[in-house]
């Protein structure tokens, strides 16, 4: 019985390694960012339509949170979730004497490039 349990744990651990490797790669790209907020996505809208579910990002799509603040998608990615939690990450960048913030939004296991 112990051998069966050990084999099961070993197989399960090996199957989970790619997931952890991807997480480590994703987090490695976020070194230097600061978690600045945790918000619930309320709805989205763009030029053509809107909805109260989160359907990922399309360039220019506005994501509205429960506190009525919003961010605009700067990239693309598909995901379908109803009222998910979004973790907002920011990093200050200074160029030619001017400062601005690079903004990322994490929903589930996806990282989105955002603008204000």
C-alpha positions as CSV (number, residue, x, y, z in Angstrom):
1,X,0.0,0.0,0.0
2,X,2.9,2.4,0.8
3,X,4.5,1.7,-2.5
4,X,1.2,2.4,-4.4
5,X,0.8,5.7,-2.4
6,X,4.4,6.7,-3.2
7,X,4.0,6.0,-6.9
8,X,0.7,8.0,-7.0
9,X,2.4,11.0,-5.3
10,X,5.4,10.8,-7.6
11,X,3.2,10.6,-10.7
12,X,1.0,13.5,-9.5
13,X,4.1,15.6,-8.7
14,X,5.6,15.0,-12.1
15,X,2.3,15.9,-13.8
16,X,2.2,19.2,-11.9
17,X,5.7,20.3,-12.7
18,X,4.9,22.0,-16.1
19,X,2.2,24.1,-14.3
20,X,4.7,25.2,-11.7
21,X,7.3,25.9,-14.3
22,X,4.9,28.1,-16.3
23,X,4.0,30.0,-13.1
24,X,7.6,30.6,-12.3
25,X,8.2,31.9,-15.9
26,X,5.2,34.2,-15.6
27,X,6.3,35.5,-12.2
28,X,9.8,36.0,-13.4
29,X,8.4,38.5,-16.0
30,X,6.8,40.4,-13.1
31,X,10.0,41.1,-11.0
32,X,10.0,44.7,-10.0
33,X,6.2,45.2,-10.1
34,X,4.2,46.0,-7.0
35,X,0.8,44.6,-6.2
36,X,-1.2,47.8,-5.9
37,X,-4.8,46.5,-5.8
38,X,-7.2,43.6,-5.7
39,X,-10.5,44.3,-7.4
40,X,-13.5,42.5,-8.7
41,X,-14.2,42.9,-12.4
42,X,-17.8,44.2,-12.9
43,X,-18.1,44.6,-16.6
44,X,-16.3,45.5,-19.8
45,X,-17.1,47.6,-22.9
46,X,-15.4,48.5,-26.2
47,X,-16.5,50.2,-29.4
48,X,-18.8,47.4,-30.5
49,X,-20.3,45.9,-27.4
50,X,-20.1,45.3,-23.7
51,X,-20.9,42.6,-21.1
52,X,-21.0,41.8,-17.4
53,X,-18.7,38.8,-17.7
54,X,-15.0,39.0,-18.2
55,X,-14.1,37.7,-21.7
56,X,-10.4,38.6,-21.7
57,X,-8.7,41.6,-23.3
58,X,-8.8,43.1,-26.7
59,X,-6.8,46.2,-27.5
60,X,-8.8,49.3,-26.3
61,X,-11.3,47.3,-24.3
62,X,-12.2,49.0,-21.0
63,X,-12.4,46.8,-17.9
64,X,-14.6,48.3,-15.2
65,X,-14.3,47.2,-11.6
66,X,-16.8,47.2,-8.7
67,X,-15.4,50.4,-7.3
68,X,-16.2,52.0,-10.7
69,X,-12.5,52.5,-11.6
70,X,-11.3,51.2,-14.9
71,X,-8.3,50.1,-16.9
72,X,-7.9,49.8,-20.7
73,X,-6.5,46.7,-22.3
74,X,-3.2,47.2,-24.2
75,X,-2.9,43.6,-25.4
76,X,-5.0,40.6,-26.3
77,X,-6.0,37.4,-24.6
78,X,-9.2,35.3,-24.2
79,X,-10.6,34.1,-20.9
80,X,-14.3,33.7,-19.9
81,X,-15.1,34.2,-16.2
82,X,-18.0,35.8,-14.3
83,X,-16.9,38.6,-11.8
84,X,-13.3,37.4,-11.3
85,X,-10.8,38.9,-9.0
86,X,-8.1,41.0,-10.7
87,X,-4.8,41.6,-9.2
88,X,-3.3,44.9,-10.4
89,X,0.5,45.3,-10.6
90,X,2.4,48.5,-11.4
91,X,6.0,49.4,-12.0
92,X,7.2,53.0,-12.3
93,X,9.3,53.7,-15.4
94,X,11.3,56.9,-15.8
95,X,12.4,57.9,-19.3
96,X,13.9,61.2,-20.3
97,X,13.0,62.8,-17.0
98,X,9.4,61.7,-17.2
99,X,7.8,59.0,-15.1
100,X,4.9,56.7,-16.0
101,X,3.5,53.4,-14.8
102,X,3.5,50.1,-16.6
103,X,0.4,48.3,-15.5
104,X,-0.4,44.5,-15.5
105,X,-3.6,42.8,-14.5
106,X,-3.6,39.2,-13.4
107,X,-6.9,37.2,-13.7
108,X,-6.7,33.5,-12.8
109,X,-3.5,32.3,-14.5
110,X,-3.4,35.0,-17.2
111,X,-1.4,38.2,-17.2
112,X,-2.7,41.1,-19.3
113,X,-0.9,44.3,-20.4
114,X,-3.0,47.3,-19.4
115,X,-3.1,51.1,-19.7
116,X,-5.0,53.7,-17.7
